[in-house]
């Protein structure tokens, strides 16, 4: 059985200690403040990044560059290893399309090597959740094909629940109208969103007040988890510089479902540029998204 490497994008939001321990290869995405362009990665000061946003800095993002993807893949292939890539949702970025293009070209150039590129249809730690289980299966001796088959069967069972603290960032990205932003701000409306089966970020509900929006994440988890409760050996929670709110959600998960293995981490710059400081996101396996 050929040796293989699990690759993914920096949008997976898994702790870099996990990435290092499992030998995951990360393809960084880029973000810009209009003057300088940066690569999302382990040296990024995410607290400073979100403080900058609070102070009025506007960031824009770029998809993975095909040239950079090719460089990363060549590095692995030249080591005589195959590649299983779990990509950032095609519903949110052209990164996966670029990855597929590079994978097809390199597959012809390296006929003795294999590249499987899969669309996670997920974002942040939803993508990370799939990477987590792929790494677990690899440690247990599963082949690349066995892991790929599991991912294909379970991609739409990776559930996402998001809430944001300030609607203006979604307004800038066109996900809410300016009128909705103004009205929502006046009456303290907090949207709850999820990622649908096509990998798009979709509004799910509107609630009044921050605490209610956090509770609704766990309420929605109860509705969608169903018979998958016992399959959740881990729950992931990402946040945009609001760890106390993330832990509030985590404690509710522990109390309601008895799941104690919860991992918290920052939301990366690419997603955070569009959702803003104060975003909290909850990820788990469920019957339906």
Secondary structure, DSSP 8 states (H G I E B T S, - for coil): ---EEEEEEGGG---HHHHHHTT-EEE--EEE-SS-EEE-STT--HHHHHHHHHTT---EEE---HHHHHHHHHHHHTTT-EEEEEE--TTT-SHHHHHHHHHHHHHHH-TTS-EEEEE----HHHHHHHHHHHHHHHHTT--HHHHHHHHHHHGGGEEEEEE-S-THHHHHTTSS-HHHHHHHHHTTEEEEEEE-TTS-EEEEEEEESHHHHHHHHHHHHHHHHGGGGGG-S-EEEEESS-HHHHHHHHHHHHHHH----EEEEE--HHHHHHH-TT-EEEEEE-S--
